[in-house]
Amino acid sequence: MLDLIIRGGTIVDGTGGEPFVGDIGVQGDRIVAVGKVEGPAKREIDATGLTVTPGWVDIHTHYDGQATWDPLMAPSSWHGVTTAIMGNCGVGFAPVRPDQHDFLIELMEGVEDIPGSALAEGIDWKWESFPEYLDALEAKPRTIDVGTHVPHASVRAYVLGDRCNTDYQPNADEIAEMAKLVREGVEAGALGFSTSRTLLHKDLKGVHMPGTFAGSDEMLALGMSMKGLSHGVFEMVSDHLGDDDEWMWVKGFAQETHLPVTLVATSAGAYEGDKMYNIAEESRAHGMDIRPQIAGRPTGILHGLTSNFHVFLASPTWKAKLANLSLEERLAEMKKPEVRRALLSEDSPLIRAAVGDAGADSLAAAFGGSLLWRIFPLGEKPNYEPDRAQSVAGLAEAAGVAPLAMMYDLLMRDGGRELFYQPLGGYQTYNFDFFRKNMQHPNVLFGLSDGGAHCGVIADAGMPSFILSYWARDRVKGEQFPLPFLVRKLSSDTARAYGLNDRGRLEPGLLADINVIDFDALQLHRPEAVHDLPAGGRRLVQKVDGYRYTVKSGQVTFEDGEHTGALPGGLVRGGREAVILPIAAE
């Protein structure tokens, strides 16, 4: 008797092939049959009229701290993710010396906007070395599997101490020691190594994170430390993609090690023209496993009274009278005519950017005019590809009122819970044409959900749900994508990129990581603020309807969005679950 049979669903198996109606049989943690499955099972799920897919493999998250205390792993687990890879962007919590705990917490808070008080309360620091950190992760049961990179910043801090984020250039011995730590971590089961070379990533004191200005000799040595292993991905966030020096050593690393590289572009220029597409195409044409990551929409800052950001935040009246109030108290104050008059008349760099008064203000100039033409109210059913007329300034123009007054009034909508989407890149033309072109390239990976991070201003952990519902069903401003293509990109392609060849497809012998989805009902909610982190830490989360069942390693973990209590997830280790295979031609 089988443990589980999912009967009569429309199976989208992760290969990119056409959907078909059939059953899936599960024994233990494995799929044992796909098609027509005879006989009884301990449990049967009627999937008639539902879509059955592999569980999503999310390759860009930041649960490095949360994974040590939280078995649920929400919000990613709410959105059908069954495997999450963390340790991205060069930040993490191992290796770590006993006197560096606060430094790494402050770095994570500054770079990834995860409340430091929650990290300090939640992390028990039962490790120093990276192998010990992996053991701690493996000891914690959870709803999903996690894997991780060795982060550059932690390695640099461990070897260089207080010099790690200064202009100091490490000598050959210090570089060799860092390379040894990277290899030690990857040999123990890390899925690769990550680094950040963007000026956007700073600690709480405004200091650029360790490794930002590391020389090419250091970068190449740390990457080359993985040479000869059966696994190991080099993940890099960079402002310099396309620069000759950067591109030359990235290509040299890929060609010499035959290991994958995945790139995250952070410069505005990367989201203009064909820069990202050309990187992907050159890699594909020369058989290099170099894969840019892209989200299904622009990363966006969320403005609002429940967010950490909005255009009145720097105004004198806000800072003096409203900043430390509860939401209800803020609303009461904002309804007072004198407070409204004050906030609408005061000056600040954010206000100048909002109304487009650049003058000598670089912030306003950077947005090329009124920022309020680039900010959009989300509403109960968020639209992430709105028209210019749906911006705050567009709504104000239609209503014949000042844009700042419109923003003020909309901030108070729905009891102050309205949020506003400000796309950060790739939305100059008010459509997703840039994203569609790049998403379809075979060397481009779907990523950048940033699950677990940016708690106060971004809520993109539901990216898989958005990609599925919007790009295969809801988009009207341009071409959609076929559902089988999107399922493959969210499961099989991301799994294969990290050598996770035991998951990502609905085939006998592979892990029974499965989503059963009411595709017609798949709907993202407006993000909301919750205080559920350790020490009462706040974060923005986005819930979703439509996932009827999520199965991890053969056990049903969620039914209609509710956790069943099952915790079958663990740690995926490179060299055990993860083995890199040669890049396949597409």
N, C-alpha and C positions, 0 to 999 in steps of 0.2 A: 504494500500500500504506500502510495506517495504521501509526502507531507502536505503538499499544496498543489492544487490545479487551478489555474486561471482559465476560465472557459469562455469561448465565443467572442473574444475581443478582436478588435482590428489591430493587428500586430505590425508595428513599425520597428523593425528589428535592429536598427542602428547601422546597417550596412549601406544604406542609401537606396536599397531596392524598394520595389512597389509594396505598399501595405497589402496584407492578406488577412482573412478571418481565420482564426485558429485558436488552439489551446497551448498552454505552457505548463509542463509538469516540473515540479521541484522536489528534490530529495536532499535533505540536509541544507547545505549552503549553495547547492549547485542546480542549475537547469539540467534536466535529464531528457526532456522531450519538448519539441516544438512542432505544432501541426495538429493532428488529431490524436488526442491522448485518451486512451481507454482506461476503464477501471475507476475505482473510488480513490479518495484521498482523505486524509484526516481533516482537511479543510478545503472547500471549494469556493471560489469567488466567481460570481456571474459577471462577466465583463461585456455582455451583449450591448452593443451601441457605444462602447467605450474604447478609447485608444490605449494600447499597451506599448510601452517603450522601455528601453533600458533606463536605469537610474543615471542622472547627470553626473559627469565628472568635471568639477569646477577647479580649474588649475590656478586661479589667482585669488586667494583669500588671505586673511590675517587673523586666524583664530589661535595664534601661537600661545597666548595666555589663556584664552577662554577654553581651549581644548584640555587644559590641565584641571579645570574645575567643573565644567558644564557638560553633563552627559547628553543634553538635548541637541546642542549645536544649531540652535535657531539663530537667525532666520533661514539659513541655507537649507536646513532639513525640512522646512515647511514647503520649499519650492522644488522638491523632487531630487535634490542633490544627495547622492549616496557616497560620493568620494570627494573630499576637499583637500586641495594642496595649499599649504601655507608656507611661511618663511620667505615670502616674496619681498621684493624691493630692498633686499639687503638688511632687513631688520628682523630681530627675533630675540630669544632669551637664552641662547647657548651658543658657544661655551661662555661661561661667566665666572668671574672670580667673586668670592663672597662679599667684597666691598664694592661691587659694581651693580648690584641689584637696582638701586635707585637710578643710576645712570641709564640703564637699559629701559627702565620704565618711563623715564622722562623722554628718552629718545622715541619710544613707541608712541607716547602721547603726542609729541610734537609732530612726528611724521605721519601717523595714521589716525590721529584724533580718537584714541581710545582712552577713556578717563583713567588717569594715573591712580586715583583712589581705588578704583575697581581692580586694577592690576595688582596694586599693593596688597589689597585685601584677599584677592583670589588666588594668587600664585604662592605655592608653598616652597618653592626653590629646593626641591629634593635632588638637585643635580648641580654639577659644575661643568663636566665635559659634555660634548654633544652626544656621545653614545649614552651617557646617563640620562640626558633629556629624552632621547628616544625610548629608553626603558620606562621612564615616567609616563610618557604618552601611551605606551603599550599596556601599561597596568590599568588604564582608565577605560572602562566600557562606555560606549556612547552609541548614538543612533546611526552614525555614519562612520566610514573609514576616513582617516586623515593620513597625509604624508607631508613631508616638509623638506625645505632646502636648508643648507648651512648658510647663515646670513653673514655677509661681509662685515657689517658694522660690529657685530659681536666678536668676530675673529680678530678684527683690528684692535678693538678695545682690550681683548684678552692679552694680546702680544705687546701692544704699544702703550697701554695704560692711558694716562692723561694726554699723551701726544697723539692719540688716535684721530682726533678731528681738528688738528692744527696743520700748519704748513710743513711740518716735519715729513721728510721723505725717508721711509725705512731703508735700512741697508740690506745687503744680500742675505745676511743671516736671519734678519727679522722677516723678510719675505719668505725665506725657506721655512721658518717656523709657522707662519700663517698657512702656507701651502700644506704643511704636514697636518695642521688641524682640519683643513678642508677635506683632505683625503681621509683622515681618520673618521670624520663624520659621515662621508659618503660611503666608505667601506662598511660602516656600522648600519647603514640603511637609509641615510638621507637620500632624497631623490635627485639632488643636485646642489648647486651653489647659486646664490643670488646676490646682486649688487645694485646700487643706485648711483647714477651719475647725473642727477637732475638738481638744479638749484631750488626746486620747490620743496625738497625734503630737508627740514631743519628740526632741531630739538626745541624744547620749550624756551631756551634762551636765545633762539634765533641763530644758532650755530649750525652750519651745514653738517650733515651726518657723516660719520666716518666712511671714507672710501669715495666721497664725491669727486675729489681731485686726485685720486690715485693714478699713478703713471701707468702707461701701457705695459711696462715690464712687470709691475705687480699684478695687474689684471690678468695678463697672459699666464703668469706663473700660477696663480690660484686656479684658473681654469684648467691649465695643463695638469694640475695635480690629480685630476680625474682620469687622465689618459690610461688606457689599459683595462679599465673597469667595464663591466657589462652594462652599466647604467650610469646616469649622471647627466642632468640637463643644466645648462648655463643660462640663468634667467637674469636679464639686465634691463633696468629702467634708465633711460638716457635722454638728455636734451640734444645729443650730438649725432643721432642716427643720420647717416648720409655723409658725415664728415669723413674725409679721406683716412685720417689716422685711426679713428674709431672703427670704421668699416673694414680697414685692412686687417687689423688684428682679430676682429670678430671672424672674418672669413678665414684667416690663418688658423685660428683655433678650431673651427668647424672642419676644415680640410685635414688638419693633422690628427685630431683626436677621433674624428668620425662620430662625435657625440652631438646631440641637438643643442641649438641655441634658440631661446625664445626672447623676443624683444618687445619692450613697451615704450612707445614714443611719448614724450611729454612736452615737446616743443610745439608751439602753435603751427610752425611751418610744416610739421609732419602731417597735419590734418588739412593741408591745402594742396591742390593739384594731385599729382601722382606719386609723391615721394614714397609713401608707404607701399603702394602697389609695386613700384619699381624695385624696392628692396626685396619684396617677396618674389617678384618675377626673376630677378637676377639669381637669387638663391635656387629657385626651381630649375632654371635653365642650366645651371652648373652642377646640379645634383647635390646641393648643400642643404643640410637639415637645419635651416635657419628660418624661424617662423615668427613673424610679427603677431602680436596679440591685438585683438580689437573687440570692443563691446558691441552690442547690438544697437546702441544709440550713444550720443555724446554723454560723457560723464557730466553730471550737473550738480551745481550747488543748490540746496534747498533753502529758500528764504522762508521765514515765518516766525510767529511768536513762540512756537514750540521748537524751533530750530535754534542753532547758535548764531544765526546770521540773518540780518535784514538791513534795509537801507537806512533806517533810523538809529542803528546801533551806536554810532559814534556821536549822535547829537547830544548837546549838553543837557537838555531836559531829560532825555532817556537815561543817560548815565547817572544823573542826580536823583531822579524820582522813580524810574520804572525798572531799572536793571535788576534789582534784587527782589522784585515782587513775584508772587505766584501768578499763574496765568489769569485766574479770575480777578485778582487785584489789578493786573495790568489793563484788562479790558475795562474795568470800572474807571480807571484813570483816563484811558484813551477816549472814553465817551464824554469826558468833560470838555466843553468848548475851549477853555483856556489852554488845556494841554494840547489839543488839536492845533490851535493857532500857533503855539510855541514850536511844536515839532515841524509844522509845515513852513515855518519862517526861518528856522535855524540853518546854519551852514556847517558842513563837514565834508571831508573828502568823499565819503560815500554818497552824500546828497548831491555833490557836484557831478559825480559819475552818473548818478541816477537821472539827473535832468539834462546832462550833456553839456554842462558849462565847463569845458576843459580848461581854458585859460592856461595857467602854468601848472595845472594839476595833472601829473602823469597818469594817475588812476583813471580819470575821466577820458583822457586822450587815448588810453589803451583800448577803450571800448568803442572808439570811433564815433562818439555821439552818445545819445541818451541810453544808458544801460536798461532803462525800462522798456525799450523796444526788444530786449533780449530776455525778459523775465515774464513767465507765463503762469497764471494760476492753474493748479492741477485739478481741483474739484474732486468729487467722490470717485470718478472713473478717470484716472489720469490719461491725458493725451500727451505723448512725448514728441510728436511731430506736428506742432501747431503752426498755423499761419502767422504772419506778421501782425495781422489785425487782431489776433487773439492774445497778443502781448498786453502787458499792463498799459503801455503807452497807446497801443492800438485801441484798447477798450476805452481809454480816456478820450481819445480823439473822437470816437464814435459817440460818446456821451456828452462831449463838449465841456469837459472838465479838465483841470490840470492833472498831468500824469502822477505827480506826487500825492495829490489828494485821492486819486483812484487807488494808489498803492496803500495808502493809509486805511481807507475803508475796506478794501479787500483783505487786509491783514486781520481784521476783526470778524471776518465771515466765519460761519459755522463755529461760533463760540471761540474764535481765535485759533482754530485748528486747521485753517486753510494753509496750504504750503504752495510755494512758487518754485518753478523749475527754471534755472538759469544754465543753459548748455555752455560748456567751457570750450569746446572746439569742434570743428566739423559741421557747424550749423550756420555758416555765413549766408547760405542761400535758402534758409528756412525749409530744408528738406533733407532726407537721408540718402541722397544719391551717392555721396562720398562713401557712406557706410556700406551701401549695397554693392558697390564696385569692389571694395576691399574684402567684404565678407565672403564673396564667392570665389576668391583666389584659393587654390588648393594648399598653398603654404601658410595661409593665415589661419590662426587659431582663435576660437571664441574664448574670451577671458575677461578679466578686469571687473568682475563683480565686486571685488574688495569686501567680500563677506567678513563680518567681524570688525571692520574698520570704519573710520570716518563717521563715528557715532552721532555727531552733532549736526552735520551738514549734508550728508549723502546717504542714500538708502538704495543701493544698487544690488544687494544680495539676491533680489528676485529676478536678476537678469535672465536666467534660463526661462522663467515663466513668461517674461516680456518677449523674448525672442520668439518663443513658440507661438504665443497668441497673436502678436502683432505682425510678425513677418510672414506667417502662414495663413492668417485669417483676417486681421483687422485693417491692414494698411490700404489706404485709398489714394495716397499722394504719389504713387509710383508702383512699380512692379513688386510683387511678393516673392517669396521663395517656396518651393515645394516642401511639404512637411517632412518627407523622408530625408531630404538634404539637411534640414535644420536638426533633426534628431541625430543624424550621424555626426554633425559638427559638435553637438553638445555631449556626445557620449563616446562613440568609437574613436573619433579623431583626437579628442583631448586625452583619452586613455592611452591610445597608441603613442602619442607624442611623449608621454612620460614612461613608456615601457610597461604600462599596466595592461598587459595582454590577456589578463584573466577576467576582464570586465568590459562593458561598453557595447556589447551586442547580445541579442537574445538568441543564443546558440547552445546546444547541449555541451556540457563540460565547463561552461563559464559560470561565474558567480551569478546567483539569482538576485541581482540588483534590478528592480523592476518598478516602473510607475504605471498605474492604471488611472487614466485621466478622462474626465468628461470634457472633451476638447471644446465643445460649444459653450460650456459654462466657465472655462478658464478665464479668470478675471482678477487683475491686480487691484488691491485697495489703495486708497491714498495712504502714504506713509504716516505713521503716528509716533509720538514720543512715549516711551515706557521707561520706568525706573526699575529694571529687573537685574541690573548688574550688581556684583558685590559692592557693599558700602552704599547701596541705593543709587548707583551710577545710572545715568540716563543715556538712552540711545534711540535713534530713529529706526523703526522697523517697518517693513511692508508685508502685509498679509495677502493671501491669495485664496480664491475659491477654485475648485475644479479638480484637485488631486483627490481621487476617491480612495486610493490605496498607494502606499509606498512600501516596497519590500526591500529589505537589506539582508543579503546573505541568507535568503530563504525565510526570513521572519518579517511579518507585517509590523512595521514601525509606526505608521500613521494611517488612520482611517478618517476620511473627511476632515483632515486637518488636525485631528486630535492624536496625541501620542498614546500608543497602546501600552507603554511600559517596557517594550522590548528594547534591548541595548546590544545588538549583535555587532556593532562596529568596533574597529580597533585601529591598529597602525599598519600602514603598508610600508614595507621596507624595500629599498632598492637592492637588487641581487636576490631577493626572495620573490616578492610579487612583481617587481619591476625589472625588466630586462629590455634594453633598447634594441629594436630590430632595425635593419636597414630601411632607409626611407623608401616608400613605395611610389612609383610613378602614378600620376593621376591625369 
